[in-house]
């Protein structure tokens, strides 16, 4: 009985530490995928109106 309580307590502590560490650590930004150029759909998502063409 005492050993099962110790195992359950250890499992709970390990679970809490794992969840806490997972929230604190973040992946490197190199894994975030971003487009190299904006297409009209991505421009709309960023609040840029694609119908407003800038004359060069």
C-alpha positions, -999 to 999 in steps of 0.1 A, spaced: 0 0 0 28 24 9 47 16 -23 17 23 -45 11 57 -27 48 65 -33 45 56 -70 14 76 -75 29 106 -57 61 104 -78 41 101 -110 21 133 -101 53 152 -93 69 141 -126 38 151 -145 36 186 -128 73 192 -136 69 181 -172 39 203 -178 57 233 -161 89 228 -181 69 224 -213 52 258 -208 84 276 -199 106 262 -228 97 273 -263 110 259 -296 135 278 -315 121 302 -341 139 283 -368 111 258 -367 84 285 -374 75 285 -410 70 319 -425 65 327 -462 93 344 -480 69 367 -499 34 379 -491 7 367 -514 -27 383 -515 -42 360 -488 -13 365 -464 -15 402 -470 -52 402 -460 -43 383 -428 -18 410 -419 -43 438 -426 -28 449 -459 -52 456 -487 -40 438 -518 -61 460 -541 -40 490 -531 -11 486 -555 18 509 -550 30 526 -581 67 525 -585 
